[in-house]
Amino acid sequence: GEDVEQSLFLSVREGDSSVINCTYTDSSSTYLYWYKQEPGAGLQLLTYIFSNMDMKQDQRLTVLLNKKDKHLSLRIADTQTGDSAIYFCAESRQGGSYIPTFGRGTSLIVHP
Amino acid sequence: DGGITQSPKYLFRKEGQNVTLSCEQNLNHDAMYWYRQDPGQGLRLIYYSQIVNDFQKGDIAEGYSVSREKKESFPLTVTSAQKNPTAFYLCASSIRRRANYGYTFGSGTRLTVV
């Protein structure tokens, strides 16, 4: 199986909350990230969380980490059409070069 | 404003040609990376460099070459040995000692074989 797994698509109605899920396999993963990619553009770092944290909140974004289940989620409150994009989960581990492993990305579609 | 500039945005390559993709950053970042993105796939690491005049192969280095003569620049050459080069190429950078804080990405180059 892949090191980082995400569902490929998520469709939500404007104004609702979106929850994008990610699972990873390496228990030594120390740093976990969410990136956003708009069409034809590069990736933008949205937020990151260290493995000694359970939750991190930044305005409309909430990241939850369940280390026992190796599960990471990104909740976007009051989802807007401008949130439509591909969201990538990534993990890296301490030591060495910290090069992350990326998931395949979840396409979030926000409809009116 | 600091950032990473990739050029060109679109590039067309004929069969058997080598092409070079440019990546320049003015963030004073030590480390730079090249990724390839194909539809429905995650990002796959081609090459990375943590200091000037040094670079390492990533997971899919075959058919690609890089150089790191200056801290600001990390060009990627797609050689004729790369049999399926059509893809979206992304350059990224990070502070080496703080790479765990994530990457800054460029806006990408879309390469198409014609």
Interface residues (C-beta under 8 A of the other chain):
Chain A: V4 L8 T30 Y31 Y33 Y35 G40 A41 G42 L43 Q44 L45 Y48 F88 S92 Q94 S97 Y98 I99 P100 T101 F102 G103 R104 G105
Chain B: I4 Q6 A31 Y33 G40 Q41 G42 L43 L45 Y48 Q50 G58 L90 A92 S94 A99 N100 Y101 G102 Y103 T104 F105 G106 S107 G108 R110
